[in-house]
């Protein structure tokens, strides 16, 4: 498998749309040494020259200014992948995928990075329809679903309004069917939006950033050692207490790890 470095047109466009709004954030951006457009360009130039650590610093400055985009996270993931920092690479690929779940370059590089993770977690089998629904829920971003919901609702209302103005029965029946179909589609998108929003709000996810960490039975170094996780392992964060987080693996195993070993997505 060949690792992908391409910057997709959608991602580059998203960056320029984001940084184009930076004029409204002048007080924040004044704290940086350069504007986001310049930082992004310098990061790309440093990356192409093989200065991956310097490139990552440029991209991090953009994030520090309060701006984010799939392209910035994706580029950071590429930098850390080249620097052999597997945990950071997966963390930023996941952040990019959260904003743009349908991008193939992000998905490809994320899966390639996951192949290097030492821990292999066997997932319990799911009912076919449940597995399909879970994939669908994570397939689109909330922004995408919100746009589709708004457009679908507006389109349905327009169809029904036109139906009220048309006098021919044949056209009224056709518009009625189209309006009904549009209404059903809007309901399905609304359900998908609600499920996606709940999925993101109900669970926090993280990535192990250190080479290895011992998972404890309680938020205490003296508690029982349960198992060991390695860099790049992805977990769900169930609870935070002090400087500890209770994590859960996809196979159901749970335990506590220090916050310093974990990066939140």
CORTACOR-V847882 format. One record per helix or strand of 3 or more residues. SS is the DSSP state (H for helix, E for strand). FROM is the first residue (numbers start at 1). TO is the last residue. If there is no record, write none. Layout:
<<SS/FROM/TO> <SS/FROM/TO>>
This chain:
<<H/9/29> <H/36/48> <H/52/64> <H/70/82> <H/86/99> <H/104/114> <H/128/137> <H/142/165> <H/169/202> <E/204/208> <E/212/216> <E/225/230> <E/234/241> <E/244/248> <E/254/258> <H/259/261> <E/262/264>>
